[in-house]
């Protein structure tokens, strides 16, 4: 992230009659459900200081047993992680389980949250559940499936047919389902799917991950959260900034405080506005590898659009990227490789900080390039996650596991000419009542987006 200068075919409803008496439901008896298409914006800002919602509770937190007759395994159920994960070892399907994102994002970028979408093309956040052939002969003529409260079963990865049946002919034991988490997990491995054939059962457990914004800091004299960066060391902030740690960056580049800081130099101004975000990750202890028994990697992510304009015309005009691809993370073109994220959960929290500031090589009155300058930018802050034992780099791999928080920053400066020939001028902040910059107000850094004003300055 920057410390500046830095997809539906029409579904056919299939009416299914519930099983009565000993009538068996065949595997083709799958209900085609059409969820109401609610146009929930993919970009949604959560209310500041909103109390963290309690995720839904599992009615059976202990879950069913793994095997009743432990002298022989007959049922063979396997699952994967989301995001195209491989099948999990049989010994780990209940003790470690499958991990994915609570399906509250918008994977096909159609403006509808996936959990409410009719069809999601190849939804990457579904967990694959495969029931293999029985490992021994049984006398039963049917098998049943039980699932926990906060998951749905689908017949395909596009979510076109919801599986509502729970009783199937034994001849159809070899089936594949796709599991969707409709709420974040409240505890590790709190969701489950169980297949029963008489006295034999097999169970797999699942964890569905999400993150929620907890707080924002943006005022002068506000400092880092106490857990932010504590396990990252204390970088000095000096020397090679690509290797600096977040605490050191905050100390030196932010001058130890959020809000407006910097100075207006005679030649090149050094001004900016600091802002920070704290997110809570769900379920609790998801970041503890010993408790989660899984390497789960988070990434505080940012997208940016900006329009910087000077007295000679516009200088920089960038648009938001499509989907969830970041364009304001370390490694992006035209930004510093500064560590402004703490992606390792401490007390279930992760953090990001940012300080938009003037593009200083464009505002150099020594070259007298511009005599007035306005920096405008809109941002989207959010969290991504992956489960493949690989930390994030600056790519669109992984899945968004939070809403997007909108924020913006604007400030204006102008050059004051020297009083005498041969004298030295200086840069100054624009005054609030200066009519030259009226269209660009208000100045500062805050939540929400502003329309970028694209016009020339005098």
C-alpha positions in Angstrom: 0.0 0.0 0.0 1.0 3.5 -0.6 2.8 6.0 1.4 2.6 8.5 -1.5 4.7 9.4 -4.0 3.7 6.9 -4.2 -19.9 -12.4 -14.1 -26.0 -16.1 -16.0 -28.2 -18.2 -17.6 -32.0 -18.3 -16.9 -32.7 -21.0 -14.3 -35.5 -23.4 -14.7 -37.3 -24.0 -11.4 -37.6 -27.7 -10.6 -40.3 -28.7 -8.1 -39.2 -31.5 -5.9 -41.6 -33.5 -3.8 -40.2 -34.3 -0.3 -39.4 -37.9 0.6 -42.4 -39.8 2.1 -42.1 -43.1 3.9 -39.5 -45.3 2.3 -39.5 -43.3 -1.0 -35.9 -42.5 -1.8 -34.6 -39.2 -3.1 -32.4 -39.8 -6.1 -29.3 -37.6 -6.7 -31.2 -35.8 -9.5 -33.7 -34.6 -6.9 -32.0 -31.3 -6.4 -33.9 -28.1 -6.0 -33.2 -25.3 -8.3 -33.5 -22.3 -6.1 -33.6 -18.7 -7.2 -32.5 -16.3 -4.6 -33.9 -12.8 -4.9 -31.3 -10.7 -6.7 -30.5 -8.0 -4.2 -28.4 -5.2 -5.6 -26.0 -4.9 -2.7 -23.1 -2.7 -3.7 -19.8 -4.5 -3.8 -18.2 -1.4 -2.5 -19.8 -0.8 0.9 -18.5 1.3 3.7 -19.2 0.1 7.2 -20.3 2.6 9.8 -17.5 3.9 11.9 -17.5 2.8 15.5 -20.1 0.2 14.8 -20.2 -2.6 17.4 -18.7 -5.8 16.1 -21.5 -8.1 15.1 -21.7 -11.5 16.8 -21.4 -14.2 14.1 -24.2 -16.8 14.2 -23.7 -19.6 16.7 -23.4 -23.2 15.7 -26.3 -25.1 17.3 -24.0 -28.1 17.8 -20.5 -26.7 18.4 -19.1 -30.1 19.3 -20.4 -31.7 16.1 -21.0 -35.4 15.4 -18.4 -38.0 15.9 -16.1 -39.1 13.2 -17.0 -42.8 13.3 -19.4 -44.9 15.3 -18.0 -48.4 14.4 -14.4 -47.6 14.8 -13.3 -51.1 13.8 -13.9 -50.3 10.1 -14.1 -47.2 8.0 -16.9 -47.6 5.5 -17.9 -44.1 4.5 -15.2 -42.0 2.7 -15.9 -38.2 2.7 -13.2 -35.8 1.6 -13.1 -32.0 1.4 -10.9 -29.2 0.1 -10.1 -25.7 1.1 -11.7 -22.9 -0.9 -9.7 -21.1 -3.7 -9.1 -24.3 -5.6 -7.4 -26.1 -2.8 -6.4 -29.8 -2.9 -8.2 -32.5 -1.1 -7.3 -32.6 2.6 -5.8 -35.7 4.1 -8.4 -38.0 5.5 -6.9 -37.9 8.9 -7.2 -34.0 8.9 -10.7 -33.5 7.6 -12.2 -33.2 11.1 -9.2 -32.1 13.2 -8.0 -29.4 10.8 -10.8 -29.2 8.3 -11.4 -27.1 5.3 -10.9 -23.3 5.2 -12.6 -20.7 3.0 -14.1 -17.2 3.0 -17.6 -16.5 4.2 -19.2 -15.9 0.9 -20.0 -12.2 1.5 -17.8 -10.8 -1.2 -18.5 -10.4 -5.0 -16.2 -12.9 -6.8 -17.8 -12.2 -10.3 -17.8 -8.4 -9.8 -21.5 -8.0 -10.9 -22.4 -5.8 -8.0 -24.3 -8.5 -6.1 -22.9 -10.1 -2.9 -22.2 -13.8 -3.7 -24.3 -15.2 -0.9 -27.3 -13.4 -2.5 -26.4 -13.9 -6.1 -28.4 -16.3 -8.4 -25.3 -17.6 -10.2 -21.7 -17.0 -9.6 -19.4 -18.2 -12.4 -17.0 -20.7 -10.9 -17.3 -19.3 -7.4 -13.8 -19.8 -6.0 -14.9 -19.6 -2.3 -16.9 -22.8 -2.4 -15.4 -25.9 -0.6 -15.6 -29.1 -2.6 -17.1 -32.1 -0.8 -16.6 -35.5 -2.4 -18.2 -38.7 -1.3 -16.3 -41.6 -2.6 -17.5 -45.2 -3.1 -18.2 -47.2 0.1 -15.2 -49.1 1.4 -17.3 -52.2 2.3 -20.7 -53.6 1.4 -23.7 -52.5 3.5 -27.3 -53.6 3.7 -28.7 -50.1 3.8 -30.5 -48.8 0.7 -30.0 -45.0 1.4 -27.7 -42.6 3.0 -28.2 -39.2 4.6 -26.4 -35.9 4.9 -26.4 -33.5 7.8 -25.0 -30.0 7.7 -24.5 -27.3 10.3 -26.6 -24.1 10.4 -24.5 -21.6 8.4 -23.7 -23.5 5.3 -25.5 -24.3 2.0 -25.0 -27.2 -0.4 -24.8 -26.7 -4.2 -24.7 -29.2 -7.0 -22.2 -27.2 -9.1 -19.6 -24.5 -8.6 -21.8 -21.9 -10.3 -24.4 -22.1 -7.6 -27.2 -22.8 -10.1 -28.8 -25.7 -8.2 -29.1 -25.7 -4.4 -29.1 -29.2 -2.8 -32.0 -29.2 -0.3 -32.5 -33.0 -0.2 -30.8 -34.8 2.7 -31.7 -38.4 1.8 -30.3 -40.2 -1.2 -30.3 -43.7 -2.8 -27.2 -45.8 -1.8 -26.5 -46.4 -5.5 -25.8 -42.7 -5.8 -23.3 -42.6 -3.0 -20.5 -41.2 -5.2 -21.4 -37.5 -5.3 -19.7 -34.1 -5.3 -21.2 -31.1 -3.5 -20.1 -27.5 -3.2 -20.3 -25.9 0.3 -20.9 -22.2 0.8 -20.4 -20.5 4.1 -23.2 -17.9 4.5 -21.8 -16.4 7.8 -18.4 -16.0 9.3 -17.4 -18.8 11.7 -17.6 -17.9 15.4 -15.0 -20.5 16.3 -12.4 -22.6 14.5 -14.0 -25.7 12.8 -17.5 -24.8 13.9 -19.2 -25.8 10.7 -19.6 -29.5 9.5 -21.0 -31.9 7.0 -21.7 -35.5 8.0 -22.6 -38.5 5.8 -24.4 -41.4 7.4 -24.8 -45.0 6.1 -26.5 -46.9 8.9 -24.2 -46.9 11.8 -21.3 -45.7 9.8 -20.6 -42.0 9.5 -17.8 -39.7 8.3 -17.6 -36.0 9.2 -15.6 -33.1 7.8 -15.3 -29.7 9.5 -15.0 -26.2 8.0 -14.0 -22.7 9.0 -15.2 -19.7 7.2 -13.1 -16.6 7.5 -14.0 -12.9 7.4 -12.7 -9.5 8.6 -14.5 -6.5 9.8 -13.3 -2.9 10.2 -13.1 -2.0 13.9 -11.6 1.5 14.0 -10.0 4.3 12.0 -7.4 6.8 13.2 -6.8 10.1 11.3 -6.4 12.9 13.8 -3.4 14.7 15.0 -1.8 13.3 18.1 -3.4 9.9 17.5 -0.8 7.2 17.6 -0.5 3.5 16.6 -2.7 0.9 18.3 -0.8 -0.9 21.0 -0.8 -4.3 19.2 0.1 -2.8 15.8 3.6 -3.9 14.7 4.6 -5.3 18.1 5.8 -8.5 16.6 7.3 -6.8 13.6 10.2 -5.2 15.6 11.1 -1.6 15.8 12.6 -0.4 12.5 14.6 2.8 12.7 12.9 4.2 9.6 16.3 5.2 8.3 18.3 3.9 5.4 16.7 1.4 3.0 12.9 2.1 3.5 12.0 -1.1 1.5 13.3 -3.0 4.5 11.8 -0.8 7.2 9.2 -2.1 9.6 5.8 -0.5 10.2 6.7 1.0 13.6 9.8 2.7 12.2 7.9 4.0 9.2 5.3 5.5 11.5 8.0 7.1 13.6 9.9 8.7 10.8 7.5 9.2 7.8 4.5 9.9 9.9 6.4 11.8 12.5 4.8 9.6 15.2 1.2 10.8 14.6 -1.8 10.5 12.3 -3.3 13.5 10.8 -1.5 16.3 8.9 2.2 16.6 9.3 5.2 17.8 7.3 6.8 21.1 6.4 6.6 23.5 3.5 10.1 23.9 2.2 11.5 26.6 0.1 12.1 24.3 -2.8 10.2 21.0 -2.2 7.4 20.7 0.2 7.1 17.6 2.4 3.5 17.4 3.5 1.0 14.6 3.9 -1.9 13.3 5.9 -1.7 10.1 7.9 -4.6 7.6 8.4 -4.7 4.1 9.9 -7.2 1.2 9.9 -7.8 -1.6 12.4 -9.6 -4.8 11.3 -10.9 -7.7 13.4 -10.4 -11.2 11.8 -12.9 -14.0 12.3 -13.0 -16.5 13.8 -11.0 -15.8 16.9 -7.5 -17.4 16.9 -7.5 -17.7 13.1 -4.0 -16.2 13.1 -2.6 -18.7 15.6 -1.0 -21.5 13.6 -0.9 -23.8 16.6 -4.7 -23.5 17.3 -5.8 -23.1 13.7 -3.5 -25.9 12.6 -3.3 -24.0 9.3 -1.2 -21.4 7.7 -3.7 -18.6 7.0 -2.3 -15.5 5.4 -4.0 -12.1 5.4 -3.2 -9.0 3.4 -4.4 -5.5 4.1 -5.1 -4.2 0.5 -5.7 -0.9 -1.1 -7.0 0.5 -4.4 -6.5 4.0 -5.5 -7.8 6.6 -8.0 -6.3 10.0 -8.0 -6.0 13.3 -10.0 -3.2 15.6 -9.2 -3.4 19.0 -10.9 -1.0 21.9 -11.1 -1.0 25.3 -12.5 0.3 24.0 -15.8 -2.4 21.3 -16.3 -3.0 17.9 -14.9 -0.1 15.9 -13.7 -1.5 12.4 -12.9 -4.8 10.7 -13.6 -5.3 7.2 -12.3 -8.5 5.1 -12.2 -9.5 2.3 -9.8 -8.6 -1.1 -11.1 -11.3 -3.7 -11.9 -12.4 -6.2 -9.3 -10.3 -6.8 -6.2 -6.9 -6.3 -7.8 -4.8 -3.9 -5.7 -2.9 -1.0 -7.3 -1.6 0.6 -4.1 0.4 -2.1 -2.4 4.2 -2.5 -2.0 5.6 -3.5 -5.4 3.2 -1.4 -7.4 4.6 0.9 -10.1 5.0 4.5 -9.0 5.1 3.9 -5.3 7.5 3.4 -2.5 8.2 -0.1 -1.2 7.4 1.0 2.3 6.1 -1.4 5.0 2.7 0.1 5.9 0.8 -3.1 6.9 0.7 -5.5 9.8 -0.9 -8.6 8.4 -0.1 -10.9 11.3 -3.2 -11.0 13.7 -2.5 -9.9 17.3 -5.5 -10.3 19.5 -7.4 -11.0 16.3 -6.5 -7.6 14.8 -4.6 -6.6 11.7 -3.6 -3.1 10.6 -2.7 -0.8 7.8 -1.5 2.8 7.7 -1.1 5.3 4.9 0.1 8.8 4.4 -0.9 10.4 1.0 1.5 13.3 0.3 2.5 15.6 -2.5 4.2 14.1 -5.5 7.3 16.0 -4.6 9.2 15.6 -7.9 6.3 17.4 -9.6 6.2 20.3 -7.1 9.6 21.6 -7.1 9.7 25.4 -7.2 13.4 25.3 -7.9 12.3 24.2 -11.4 9.3 26.4 -11.2 7.1 23.8 -12.7 3.9 24.8 -11.0 2.8 27.7 -8.9 -0.3 26.0 -7.4 -1.0 22.4 -6.9 -3.9 20.2 -5.7 -3.6 16.5 -4.7 -6.9 14.5 -4.8 -7.3 10.8 -4.2 -10.0 8.2 -3.4 -9.1 4.9 -1.8 -10.7 1.5 -1.0 -9.3 -0.3 2.0 -10.0 -4.1 2.4 -8.6 -7.4 3.4 -7.7 -10.5 1.4 -6.9 -14.0 2.5 -5.3 -17.2 1.2 -4.9 -20.8 2.5 -2.1 -22.3 0.4 0.8 -21.7 2.8 2.1 -18.9 0.6 2.3 -15.3 1.9 0.9 -12.5 -0.3 2.8 -10.7 -3.0 1.4 -7.9 -5.1 -1.1 -10.0 -7.2 -4.8 -10.7 -7.3 -4.4 -14.2 -5.9 -6.4 -14.8 -2.8 -10.0 -13.8 -2.0 -11.5 -10.6 -0.5 -12.6 -11.3 3.0 -14.0 -7.9 4.1 -16.1 -5.1 2.9 -14.4 -2.2 1.2 -13.9 1.0 3.2 -14.0 4.2 1.1 -11.8 7.1 2.1 -10.2 10.1 0.4 -7.6 12.8 0.8 -7.3 16.3 -0.6 -5.0 19.1 0.0 -3.8 22.2 -1.9 -0.7 24.3 -1.9 0.6 27.4 -3.7 3.9 29.0 -4.3 4.6 32.4 -2.8 7.1 34.3 -5.0 10.1 35.9 -3.4 9.8 39.5 -2.3 13.0 40.5 -4.2 14.8 39.4 -7.3 17.2 36.7 -6.3 15.2 35.9 -3.3 13.7 32.6 -2.4 10.0 31.9 -2.5 8.2 29.3 -0.5 5.3 26.8 -0.6 2.3 27.4 1.6 -1.0 25.6 2.4 -4.0 27.1 0.8 -6.2 28.9 3.2 -9.8 27.6 3.8 -11.3 30.8 2.4 -9.1 31.0 -0.7 -11.5 31.2 -3.7 -8.9 29.8 -6.1 -9.3 26.3 -4.6 -13.0 26.5 -3.8 -13.9 23.6 -6.1 -11.4 21.4 -4.4 -12.7 21.7 -0.8 -12.8 20.4 1.8 -9.2 19.8 2.4 -8.0 16.9 4.6 -8.4 13.1 4.9 -11.7 11.4 5.8 -14.0 8.5 5.2 -16.1 8.4 2.0 -15.3 9.4 -1.5 -15.2 12.8 -3.2 -15.7 13.4 -6.9 -12.4 14.2 -8.4 -12.3 17.7 -9.8 -10.6 17.7 -13.2 -9.9 21.2 -14.3 -6.9 23.5 -14.7 -5.6 25.6 -11.9 -4.4 29.2 -12.5 
